Amino acid sequence: MHVSSTSDLLTPEELKAWRRITDEQYQELLRRGMPVVHTAAGDRHPKGEVYVWYFAVPPGVPKWITPEQIEDTLRVWQPYYRQLLTALDALEIMVNVRNLLDLMMSQK
């Protein structure tokens, strides 16, 4: 795997802070195949590959859902869940919130 510079790499601690995940959730990401580069300084995670891997929009979702919205949803909701949330979980949260808002707006 080629990485253009070390600034493109996240340490495990930086990744956990960015994703707001626990050590246990980080280990689950590794088990699920999150991209990792083994360096002399320790394991690192390529930012671009992690972004694509973690926030990929699943096929067939509503057009209003973007990778940025998935990222924001996961960042906000992850601290409230013990299990590791995925893009599909974020999709479910966003659709449910949208449906709730649509219902509330239709009641006016």
C-alpha positions in Angstrom: 0.0 0.0 0.0 1.5 3.4 -1.0 0.9 6.5 1.1 2.1 9.8 -0.1 3.2 11.1 3.3 3.0 10.5 7.0 0.6 13.4 7.3 -1.9 11.2 5.4 -1.8 8.7 8.2 -3.7 8.6 11.5 -2.4 6.9 14.6 -4.8 4.6 16.4 -5.3 7.3 19.1 -6.1 10.0 16.5 -8.6 7.6 14.8 -10.3 6.8 18.0 -10.6 10.6 18.9 -11.9 11.4 15.4 -14.5 8.6 15.4 -15.2 9.0 19.1 -14.9 5.3 19.7 -13.6 3.2 22.6 -10.6 0.8 22.5 -13.1 -2.1 22.2 -14.8 -0.5 19.2 -11.4 0.2 17.6 -10.6 -3.5 17.8 -13.9 -4.3 16.2 -13.0 -2.0 13.3 -9.7 -3.8 12.8 -11.6 -7.2 12.9 -13.9 -5.8 10.2 -10.9 -5.0 7.9 -10.3 -1.3 8.4 -7.3 -0.3 6.3 -4.0 -0.3 8.2 -0.4 0.4 7.4 2.3 -1.2 9.6 5.2 1.2 10.0 8.3 1.3 12.2 6.5 3.8 14.4 3.5 1.5 14.8 0.2 1.0 13.0 -1.2 3.9 11.1 -4.5 4.3 9.1 -4.6 6.2 5.7 -7.1 9.0 6.1 -8.5 8.8 2.6 -8.9 5.0 2.7 -10.5 5.1 6.2 -12.9 7.8 5.0 -14.0 5.8 2.0 -14.2 2.5 3.9 -16.1 3.9 6.9 -18.4 6.5 5.4 -19.3 4.8 2.0 -22.9 5.4 1.1 -24.6 2.1 0.7 -26.2 1.5 -2.7 -29.9 2.3 -3.1 -30.1 4.9 -0.4 -32.1 8.2 -0.9 -30.2 10.8 -2.9 -30.2 13.3 0.0 -27.8 11.1 2.0 -24.1 12.0 1.6 -20.9 10.6 3.1 -20.7 13.8 5.1 -24.1 13.2 6.6 -23.1 9.6 7.5 -19.9 10.9 9.1 -21.8 13.5 11.1 -24.5 11.0 12.2 -21.9 8.4 13.3 -19.9 11.1 15.2 -23.0 12.3 17.1 -24.6 9.0 17.9 -21.6 6.7 18.5 -20.9 7.8 22.0 -24.4 6.7 23.0 -24.0 3.1 21.8 -21.8 0.2 23.1 -21.7 -1.5 19.8 -19.8 -0.1 16.8 -22.2 1.8 14.6 -21.8 1.4 10.8 -22.9 3.4 7.7 -26.0 1.2 7.6 -26.8 2.2 11.2 -26.3 5.8 10.3 -28.6 5.4 7.3 -31.3 3.9 9.6 -31.0 6.7 12.1 -31.2 9.4 9.3 -34.2 7.8 7.6 -36.0 7.4 10.9 -35.4 11.0 11.9 -36.5 12.2 8.5 -39.7 10.1 8.8 -40.4 11.5 12.2 -39.9 15.1 11.0 -42.1 14.5 8.0 -44.8 13.1 10.3 -44.5 16.0 12.7 -44.7 18.5 9.8 -47.8 16.8 8.3 -49.6 17.3 11.7 -49.5 21.1 11.5 
